[in-house]
Amino acid sequence: MQKDVIIACDFPSAEACLEFLDLFKDRPSKPFVKIGMELFYAAGPDIVRQIKERGHKIFLDLKLHDIPNTVERAFRVLANLDVDMVNCHAGGGKVMMEAALRGLSQDQTGAEAKRPLLIAVTQLTSTDDKTLHEDLLIPEEMENVVKHYALNARDAGLDGVVCSPWEAAGVHQYAGEKFLTVTPGIRFESQAGKDDQKRIMTPAKAREAGSDFIVVGRPITRAENPVQAYEKCLADFFGE
Ligand code: C5P
């Protein structure tokens, strides 16, 4: 799949999300959007169908993490939604990730089916060293943990990882150029220090660093003119 800008549609209801997407209805090519837990739990699978019908590509960001059998069966159901990208936690282990891939790759009859890209979350960006060492009792340094989990994801056959744009080049180095990096934490130059994101990068720098997909939420959804902010993101990311 081509590199792209993905808008994080973090809205509390279907109405709020659709009203936001209405702003893009005159645009011939519709933005790639991310649906996360908030919107999916509020609006259910129907919101995925509605957004798809409007011509958007969808990253369904539900971060599955459970026993392999449950994850496989859940992905078999989610595969029916025919989205373009989904994810699970690498912390579930290789066997769980292999099960996730199996669930996505087979239709209800067990036959091989076209599947969405499957991306792994290595460590959440909200997990700091203290949480890693004291709560999770993982003695390794964060960098090593992220690397190990990313290689597990690649070995399990997944397509890439969600990571900070600061880690994108490293991930490509050890996991291969084709292993995708999906990177949130994007801000325009003028917005440095805003919101709760700490390790931020501009769209242009993220592209230079090797991000394949940038995930951008508030800089677009809360902009005075969201369409203009989206166009600026595209232009910066693609260097136009
Ligand atoms: O508004 P903002 O641009 O910060 O939104 C970033 C999006 O990416 C949010 O939906 C957030 O949940 C998601 N995300 C993140 N960091 C991760 C994984 C996902 O910011 N490590």
py3Dmol code that shows the C-alpha trace and the ligand (Angstrom):
import py3Dmol

protein = """\
ATOM      1  CA  MET A   1       0.000   0.000   0.000  1.00  0.00           C
ATOM      2  CA  GLN A   2       1.159   3.542  -0.741  1.00  0.00           C
ATOM      3  CA  LYS A   3       2.454   5.886   1.923  1.00  0.00           C
ATOM      4  CA  ASP A   4      -0.312   8.105   3.270  1.00  0.00           C
ATOM      5  CA  VAL A   5      -1.610  10.514   5.893  1.00  0.00           C
ATOM      6  CA  ILE A   6      -4.202   8.912   8.211  1.00  0.00           C
ATOM      7  CA  ILE A   7      -6.610  11.164  10.137  1.00  0.00           C
ATOM      8  CA  ALA A   8      -7.285   9.887  13.696  1.00  0.00           C
ATOM      9  CA  CYS A   9     -11.054  10.308  14.030  1.00  0.00           C
ATOM     10  CA  ASP A  10     -11.203  10.348  17.829  1.00  0.00           C
ATOM     11  CA  PHE A  11     -14.865  11.320  18.263  1.00  0.00           C
ATOM     12  CA  PRO A  12     -17.404  10.258  20.909  1.00  0.00           C
ATOM     13  CA  SER A  13     -20.256   9.509  18.479  1.00  0.00           C
ATOM     14  CA  ALA A  14     -21.073   8.574  14.894  1.00  0.00           C
ATOM     15  CA  GLU A  15     -22.778  11.942  14.391  1.00  0.00           C
ATOM     16  CA  ALA A  16     -19.716  13.925  15.463  1.00  0.00           C
ATOM     17  CA  CYS A  17     -17.457  11.864  13.211  1.00  0.00           C
ATOM     18  CA  LEU A  18     -19.725  12.010  10.150  1.00  0.00           C
ATOM     19  CA  GLU A  19     -20.204  15.748  10.585  1.00  0.00           C
ATOM     20  CA  PHE A  20     -16.416  16.118  10.567  1.00  0.00           C
ATOM     21  CA  LEU A  21     -16.055  13.909   7.475  1.00  0.00           C
ATOM     22  CA  ASP A  22     -18.755  15.953   5.684  1.00  0.00           C
ATOM     23  CA  LEU A  23     -16.120  18.675   5.425  1.00  0.00           C
ATOM     24  CA  PHE A  24     -14.270  16.444   2.941  1.00  0.00           C
ATOM     25  CA  LYS A  25     -17.227  15.458   0.811  1.00  0.00           C
ATOM     26  CA  ASP A  26     -16.253  17.649  -2.168  1.00  0.00           C
ATOM     27  CA  ARG A  27     -12.717  16.263  -2.229  1.00  0.00           C
ATOM     28  CA  PRO A  28     -12.401  13.688  -5.047  1.00  0.00           C
ATOM     29  CA  SER A  29     -10.028  11.486  -3.092  1.00  0.00           C
ATOM     30  CA  LYS A  30     -11.217  10.893   0.467  1.00  0.00           C
ATOM     31  CA  PRO A  31      -8.752  10.828   3.379  1.00  0.00           C
ATOM     32  CA  PHE A  32      -7.574   7.566   4.972  1.00  0.00           C
ATOM     33  CA  VAL A  33      -9.131   7.571   8.487  1.00  0.00           C
ATOM     34  CA  LYS A  34      -8.397   5.809  11.769  1.00  0.00           C
ATOM     35  CA  ILE A  35     -11.253   4.558  13.923  1.00  0.00           C
ATOM     36  CA  GLY A  36     -10.182   3.885  17.491  1.00  0.00           C
ATOM     37  CA  MET A  37     -11.800   2.343  20.555  1.00  0.00           C
ATOM     38  CA  GLU A  38     -13.771   5.449  21.557  1.00  0.00           C
ATOM     39  CA  LEU A  39     -15.679   5.730  18.297  1.00  0.00           C
ATOM     40  CA  PHE A  40     -15.982   1.965  17.696  1.00  0.00           C
ATOM     41  CA  TYR A  41     -17.339   1.260  21.176  1.00  0.00           C
ATOM     42  CA  ALA A  42     -19.745   4.216  20.929  1.00  0.00           C
ATOM     43  CA  ALA A  43     -21.020   3.615  17.417  1.00  0.00           C
ATOM     44  CA  GLY A  44     -20.367  -0.087  16.711  1.00  0.00           C
ATOM     45  CA  PRO A  45     -19.416  -1.772  13.442  1.00  0.00           C
ATOM     46  CA  ASP A  46     -21.999   0.282  11.592  1.00  0.00           C
ATOM     47  CA  ILE A  47     -19.786   3.370  11.686  1.00  0.00           C
ATOM     48  CA  VAL A  48     -17.114   1.405   9.804  1.00  0.00           C
ATOM     49  CA  ARG A  49     -19.613   0.544   7.069  1.00  0.00           C
ATOM     50  CA  GLN A  50     -20.866   4.115   6.859  1.00  0.00           C
ATOM     51  CA  ILE A  51     -17.384   5.580   6.521  1.00  0.00           C
ATOM     52  CA  LYS A  52     -16.415   2.935   3.971  1.00  0.00           C
ATOM     53  CA  GLU A  53     -19.496   3.750   1.892  1.00  0.00           C
ATOM     54  CA  ARG A  54     -18.263   7.329   1.685  1.00  0.00           C
ATOM     55  CA  GLY A  55     -15.092   6.066   0.011  1.00  0.00           C
ATOM     56  CA  HIS A  56     -12.553   6.342   2.845  1.00  0.00           C
ATOM     57  CA  LYS A  57      -9.837   3.785   3.554  1.00  0.00           C
ATOM     58  CA  ILE A  58      -9.954   2.683   7.196  1.00  0.00           C
ATOM     59  CA  PHE A  59      -7.393   1.781   9.865  1.00  0.00           C
ATOM     60  CA  LEU A  60      -9.374   0.031  12.622  1.00  0.00           C
ATOM     61  CA  ASP A  61      -7.227   0.687  15.694  1.00  0.00           C
ATOM     62  CA  LEU A  62      -8.612  -1.747  18.302  1.00  0.00           C
ATOM     63  CA  LYS A  63      -5.255  -3.135  19.561  1.00  0.00           C
ATOM     64  CA  LEU A  64      -6.371  -6.719  20.206  1.00  0.00           C
ATOM     65  CA  HIS A  65      -4.567  -8.623  22.991  1.00  0.00           C
ATOM     66  CA  ASP A  66      -5.979 -11.932  24.306  1.00  0.00           C
ATOM     67  CA  ILE A  67      -5.401 -15.681  24.078  1.00  0.00           C
ATOM     68  CA  PRO A  68      -4.578 -16.771  20.494  1.00  0.00           C
ATOM     69  CA  ASN A  69      -7.906 -18.534  19.898  1.00  0.00           C
ATOM     70  CA  THR A  70      -9.946 -15.487  20.952  1.00  0.00           C
ATOM     71  CA  VAL A  71      -7.839 -13.107  18.861  1.00  0.00           C
ATOM     72  CA  GLU A  72      -8.076 -15.380  15.813  1.00  0.00           C
ATOM     73  CA  ARG A  73     -11.858 -15.607  16.094  1.00  0.00           C
ATOM     74  CA  ALA A  74     -12.259 -11.874  16.739  1.00  0.00           C
ATOM     75  CA  PHE A  75     -10.186 -11.040  13.670  1.00  0.00           C
ATOM     76  CA  ARG A  76     -12.245 -13.460  11.593  1.00  0.00           C
ATOM     77  CA  VAL A  77     -15.295 -11.356  12.504  1.00  0.00           C
ATOM     78  CA  LEU A  78     -13.509  -8.037  11.979  1.00  0.00           C
ATOM     79  CA  ALA A  79     -12.287  -9.238   8.570  1.00  0.00           C
ATOM     80  CA  ASN A  80     -15.912  -9.038   7.405  1.00  0.00           C
ATOM     81  CA  LEU A  81     -15.772  -5.269   7.822  1.00  0.00           C
ATOM     82  CA  ASP A  82     -13.304  -5.203   4.935  1.00  0.00           C
ATOM     83  CA  VAL A  83     -11.086  -2.443   6.339  1.00  0.00           C
ATOM     84  CA  ASP A  84      -7.582  -1.649   5.083  1.00  0.00           C
ATOM     85  CA  MET A  85      -5.488  -1.865   8.265  1.00  0.00           C
ATOM     86  CA  VAL A  86      -5.942  -3.385  11.756  1.00  0.00           C
ATOM     87  CA  ASN A  87      -3.675  -3.942  14.747  1.00  0.00           C
ATOM     88  CA  CYS A  88      -2.891  -6.065  17.795  1.00  0.00           C
ATOM     89  CA  HIS A  89      -0.400  -5.921  20.674  1.00  0.00           C
ATOM     90  CA  ALA A  90       2.973  -7.579  20.032  1.00  0.00           C
ATOM     91  CA  GLY A  91       2.982  -8.205  23.808  1.00  0.00           C
ATOM     92  CA  GLY A  92       0.523 -11.065  23.166  1.00  0.00           C
ATOM     93  CA  GLY A  93       3.475 -13.027  21.757  1.00  0.00           C
ATOM     94  CA  LYS A  94       4.332 -14.613  18.404  1.00  0.00           C
ATOM     95  CA  VAL A  95       1.735 -17.371  18.668  1.00  0.00           C
ATOM     96  CA  MET A  96      -1.004 -14.797  19.253  1.00  0.00           C
ATOM     97  CA  MET A  97       0.178 -12.688  16.312  1.00  0.00           C
ATOM     98  CA  GLU A  98       0.252 -15.750  14.043  1.00  0.00           C
ATOM     99  CA  ALA A  99      -3.299 -16.527  15.166  1.00  0.00           C
ATOM    100  CA  ALA A 100      -4.334 -12.931  14.425  1.00  0.00           C
ATOM    101  CA  LEU A 101      -2.967 -13.274  10.907  1.00  0.00           C
ATOM    102  CA  ARG A 102      -4.767 -16.580  10.406  1.00  0.00           C
ATOM    103  CA  GLY A 103      -8.050 -15.095  11.570  1.00  0.00           C
ATOM    104  CA  LEU A 104      -7.708 -12.207   9.151  1.00  0.00           C
ATOM    105  CA  SER A 105      -6.588 -14.306   6.205  1.00  0.00           C
ATOM    106  CA  GLN A 106      -9.457 -16.788   6.198  1.00  0.00           C
ATOM    107  CA  ASP A 107     -13.092 -16.152   5.416  1.00  0.00           C
ATOM    108  CA  GLN A 108     -15.930 -17.775   7.383  1.00  0.00           C
ATOM    109  CA  THR A 109     -15.463 -21.045   5.437  1.00  0.00           C
ATOM    110  CA  GLY A 110     -11.740 -21.166   6.244  1.00  0.00           C
ATOM    111  CA  ALA A 111     -10.725 -20.335   2.659  1.00  0.00           C
ATOM    112  CA  GLU A 112      -7.849 -17.929   1.967  1.00  0.00           C
ATOM    113  CA  ALA A 113      -9.163 -14.342   1.744  1.00  0.00           C
ATOM    114  CA  LYS A 114      -7.760 -10.917   0.847  1.00  0.00           C
ATOM    115  CA  ARG A 115      -6.766  -9.340   4.140  1.00  0.00           C
ATOM    116  CA  PRO A 116      -6.065  -5.895   5.618  1.00  0.00           C
ATOM    117  CA  LEU A 117      -2.552  -4.895   6.684  1.00  0.00           C
ATOM    118  CA  LEU A 118      -1.843  -6.179  10.204  1.00  0.00           C
ATOM    119  CA  ILE A 119       0.291  -3.882  12.348  1.00  0.00           C
ATOM    120  CA  ALA A 120       1.683  -4.551  15.842  1.00  0.00           C
ATOM    121  CA  VAL A 121       1.849  -2.172  18.789  1.00  0.00           C
ATOM    122  CA  THR A 122       5.294  -2.761  20.357  1.00  0.00           C
ATOM    123  CA  GLN A 123       5.211  -0.717  23.576  1.00  0.00           C
ATOM    124  CA  LEU A 124       2.655   2.041  24.062  1.00  0.00           C
ATOM    125  CA  THR A 125       4.220   5.492  23.969  1.00  0.00           C
ATOM    126  CA  SER A 126       2.577   6.102  27.358  1.00  0.00           C
ATOM    127  CA  THR A 127       4.783   3.362  28.882  1.00  0.00           C
ATOM    128  CA  ASP A 128       7.930   4.956  30.326  1.00  0.00           C
ATOM    129  CA  ASP A 129      11.037   3.220  31.711  1.00  0.00           C
ATOM    130  CA  LYS A 130       9.609   3.220  35.247  1.00  0.00           C
ATOM    131  CA  THR A 131       6.407   1.450  34.133  1.00  0.00           C
ATOM    132  CA  LEU A 132       8.438  -0.985  32.029  1.00  0.00           C
ATOM    133  CA  HIS A 133      10.805  -1.947  34.850  1.00  0.00           C
ATOM    134  CA  GLU A 134       8.572  -1.613  37.931  1.00  0.00           C
ATOM    135  CA  ASP A 135       5.038  -2.456  36.745  1.00  0.00           C
ATOM    136  CA  LEU A 136       5.748  -4.857  33.869  1.00  0.00           C
ATOM    137  CA  LEU A 137       8.932  -6.211  35.497  1.00  0.00           C
ATOM    138  CA  ILE A 138      10.791  -6.077  32.172  1.00  0.00           C
ATOM    139  CA  PRO A 139      14.468  -5.360  32.987  1.00  0.00           C
ATOM    140  CA  GLU A 140      15.586  -4.619  29.395  1.00  0.00           C
ATOM    141  CA  GLU A 141      15.952  -1.078  28.049  1.00  0.00           C
ATOM    142  CA  MET A 142      12.948   0.241  26.104  1.00  0.00           C
ATOM    143  CA  GLU A 143      14.886   0.338  22.820  1.00  0.00           C
ATOM    144  CA  ASN A 144      15.721  -3.376  23.092  1.00  0.00           C
ATOM    145  CA  VAL A 145      12.135  -4.275  24.003  1.00  0.00           C
ATOM    146  CA  VAL A 146      10.731  -2.360  21.020  1.00  0.00           C
ATOM    147  CA  LYS A 147      13.278  -3.992  18.708  1.00  0.00           C
ATOM    148  CA  HIS A 148      12.577  -7.472  20.045  1.00  0.00           C
ATOM    149  CA  TYR A 149       8.795  -7.045  19.750  1.00  0.00           C
ATOM    150  CA  ALA A 150       9.101  -5.598  16.223  1.00  0.00           C
ATOM    151  CA  LEU A 151      11.215  -8.569  15.101  1.00  0.00           C
ATOM    152  CA  ASN A 152       8.690 -10.953  16.701  1.00  0.00           C
ATOM    153  CA  ALA A 153       5.952  -9.206  14.708  1.00  0.00           C
ATOM    154  CA  ARG A 154       7.941  -9.518  11.494  1.00  0.00           C
ATOM    155  CA  ASP A 155       8.712 -13.190  12.174  1.00  0.00           C
ATOM    156  CA  ALA A 156       5.021 -13.849  12.832  1.00  0.00           C
ATOM    157  CA  GLY A 157       4.311 -12.489   9.324  1.00  0.00           C
ATOM    158  CA  LEU A 158       2.840  -9.111  10.271  1.00  0.00           C
ATOM    159  CA  ASP A 159       3.214  -6.119   7.966  1.00  0.00           C
ATOM    160  CA  GLY A 160       4.662  -3.528  10.336  1.00  0.00           C
ATOM    161  CA  VAL A 161       4.506  -1.692  13.644  1.00  0.00           C
ATOM    162  CA  VAL A 162       3.076   1.436  15.201  1.00  0.00           C
ATOM    163  CA  CYS A 163       6.008   3.449  16.523  1.00  0.00           C
ATOM    164  CA  SER A 164       7.236   6.965  17.177  1.00  0.00           C
ATOM    165  CA  PRO A 165       8.593   8.689  14.044  1.00  0.00           C
ATOM    166  CA  TRP A 166      11.891   8.847  15.954  1.00  0.00           C
ATOM    167  CA  GLU A 167      12.059   5.031  15.831  1.00  0.00           C
ATOM    168  CA  ALA A 168      11.012   4.617  12.169  1.00  0.00           C
ATOM    169  CA  ALA A 169      14.516   4.615  10.664  1.00  0.00           C
ATOM    170  CA  GLY A 170      15.753   2.084  13.236  1.00  0.00           C
ATOM    171  CA  VAL A 171      12.794  -0.228  12.621  1.00  0.00           C
ATOM    172  CA  HIS A 172      13.504  -0.182   8.869  1.00  0.00           C
ATOM    173  CA  GLN A 173      17.168  -0.904   9.551  1.00  0.00           C
ATOM    174  CA  TYR A 174      16.648  -4.042  11.596  1.00  0.00           C
ATOM    175  CA  ALA A 175      13.276  -5.291  10.295  1.00  0.00           C
ATOM    176  CA  GLY A 176      13.689  -4.336   6.617  1.00  0.00           C
ATOM    177  CA  GLU A 177      12.638  -1.486   4.328  1.00  0.00           C
ATOM    178  CA  LYS A 178       9.347  -3.169   3.448  1.00  0.00           C
ATOM    179  CA  PHE A 179       8.288  -3.585   7.089  1.00  0.00           C
ATOM    180  CA  LEU A 180       5.839  -0.715   7.565  1.00  0.00           C
ATOM    181  CA  THR A 181       6.089   2.055  10.149  1.00  0.00           C
ATOM    182  CA  VAL A 182       2.854   3.742  11.188  1.00  0.00           C
ATOM    183  CA  THR A 183       3.694   6.815  13.253  1.00  0.00           C
ATOM    184  CA  PRO A 184       1.506   9.037  15.461  1.00  0.00           C
ATOM    185  CA  GLY A 185       2.968  12.013  17.363  1.00  0.00           C
ATOM    186  CA  ILE A 186       2.851  14.402  14.392  1.00  0.00           C
ATOM    187  CA  ARG A 187       2.668  18.177  14.856  1.00  0.00           C
ATOM    188  CA  PHE A 188       3.227  21.165  12.587  1.00  0.00           C
ATOM    189  CA  GLU A 189       6.280  23.304  13.403  1.00  0.00           C
ATOM    190  CA  SER A 190       4.101  25.959  15.039  1.00  0.00           C
ATOM    191  CA  GLN A 191       2.474  23.432  17.354  1.00  0.00           C
ATOM    192  CA  ALA A 192       5.565  22.052  19.121  1.00  0.00           C
ATOM    193  CA  GLY A 193       4.843  21.469  22.807  1.00  0.00           C
ATOM    194  CA  LYS A 194       1.080  21.320  22.360  1.00  0.00           C
ATOM    195  CA  ASP A 195      -1.215  18.583  23.752  1.00  0.00           C
ATOM    196  CA  ASP A 196      -0.009  15.430  25.507  1.00  0.00           C
ATOM    197  CA  GLN A 197       2.314  14.181  22.738  1.00  0.00           C
ATOM    198  CA  LYS A 198       5.959  14.499  23.718  1.00  0.00           C
ATOM    199  CA  ARG A 199       8.225  13.012  21.065  1.00  0.00           C
ATOM    200  CA  ILE A 200       6.779  14.829  18.093  1.00  0.00           C
ATOM    201  CA  MET A 201       7.871  15.393  14.483  1.00  0.00           C
ATOM    202  CA  THR A 202       6.566  17.419  11.559  1.00  0.00           C
ATOM    203  CA  PRO A 203       5.046  15.537   8.573  1.00  0.00           C
ATOM    204  CA  ALA A 204       8.054  16.408   6.389  1.00  0.00           C
ATOM    205  CA  LYS A 205      10.597  15.195   8.966  1.00  0.00           C
ATOM    206  CA  ALA A 206       8.570  12.018   9.573  1.00  0.00           C
ATOM    207  CA  ARG A 207       8.696  11.220   5.871  1.00  0.00           C
ATOM    208  CA  GLU A 208      12.470  11.828   5.826  1.00  0.00           C
ATOM    209  CA  ALA A 209      12.791   9.552   8.868  1.00  0.00           C
ATOM    210  CA  GLY A 210      11.091   6.738   6.954  1.00  0.00           C
ATOM    211  CA  SER A 211       7.483   6.832   8.219  1.00  0.00           C
ATOM    212  CA  ASP A 212       5.231   4.972   5.808  1.00  0.00           C
ATOM    213  CA  PHE A 213       1.981   6.253   7.319  1.00  0.00           C
ATOM    214  CA  ILE A 214       1.610   9.231   9.621  1.00  0.00           C
ATOM    215  CA  VAL A 215      -1.384   9.276  11.983  1.00  0.00           C
ATOM    216  CA  VAL A 216      -2.586  12.820  12.657  1.00  0.00           C
ATOM    217  CA  GLY A 217      -5.448  13.629  15.019  1.00  0.00           C
ATOM    218  CA  ARG A 218      -5.894  16.976  16.764  1.00  0.00           C
ATOM    219  CA  PRO A 219      -3.738  19.066  14.382  1.00  0.00           C
ATOM    220  CA  ILE A 220      -6.456  18.298  11.795  1.00  0.00           C
ATOM    221  CA  THR A 221      -9.637  17.543  13.780  1.00  0.00           C
ATOM    222  CA  ARG A 222      -9.266  20.632  15.985  1.00  0.00           C
ATOM    223  CA  ALA A 223      -7.920  22.980  13.313  1.00  0.00           C
ATOM    224  CA  GLU A 224      -9.933  26.049  12.424  1.00  0.00           C
ATOM    225  CA  ASN A 225     -10.016  24.729   8.864  1.00  0.00           C
ATOM    226  CA  PRO A 226      -9.555  20.929   8.985  1.00  0.00           C
ATOM    227  CA  VAL A 227      -9.503  20.479   5.192  1.00  0.00           C
ATOM    228  CA  GLN A 228      -6.733  23.061   4.856  1.00  0.00           C
ATOM    229  CA  ALA A 229      -4.784  21.419   7.719  1.00  0.00           C
ATOM    230  CA  TYR A 230      -5.147  18.016   6.015  1.00  0.00           C
ATOM    231  CA  GLU A 231      -3.952  19.442   2.669  1.00  0.00           C
ATOM    232  CA  LYS A 232      -0.956  20.996   4.436  1.00  0.00           C
ATOM    233  CA  CYS A 233      -0.137  17.630   6.016  1.00  0.00           C
ATOM    234  CA  LEU A 234      -0.270  15.909   2.638  1.00  0.00           C
ATOM    235  CA  ALA A 235       1.873  18.585   0.986  1.00  0.00           C
ATOM    236  CA  ASP A 236       4.469  18.452   3.796  1.00  0.00           C
ATOM    237  CA  PHE A 237       4.524  14.650   3.927  1.00  0.00           C
ATOM    238  CA  PHE A 238       4.828  14.201   0.173  1.00  0.00           C
ATOM    239  CA  GLY A 239       7.177  17.194  -0.185  1.00  0.00           C
ATOM    240  CA  GLU A 240       4.952  19.020  -2.687  1.00  0.00           C
TER     241      GLU A 240
END
"""
ligand_1 = """\
21
C5P
O -4.352 13.954 18.270
P -3.099 13.194 17.986
O -2.445 13.588 16.670
O -2.139 13.211 19.129
O -3.624 11.695 17.780
C -2.768 10.595 17.616
C -3.558 9.332 17.496
O -2.667 8.238 17.471
C -4.539 9.059 18.641
O -5.664 8.396 18.081
C -3.770 8.148 19.555
O -4.607 7.284 20.282
C -2.942 7.350 18.549
N -1.723 6.737 19.077
C -0.696 7.465 19.674
N 0.427 6.814 20.133
C 0.536 5.484 20.031
C -0.487 4.733 19.427
C -1.614 5.398 18.969
O -0.778 8.687 19.749
N 1.641 4.893 20.442
"""
view = py3Dmol.view(width=600, height=400)
view.addModel(protein, "pdb")
view.setStyle({"model": 0}, {"cartoon": {"style": "trace"}})
view.addModel(ligand_1, "xyz")
view.setStyle({"model": 1}, {"stick": {}})
view.zoomTo()
view.show()
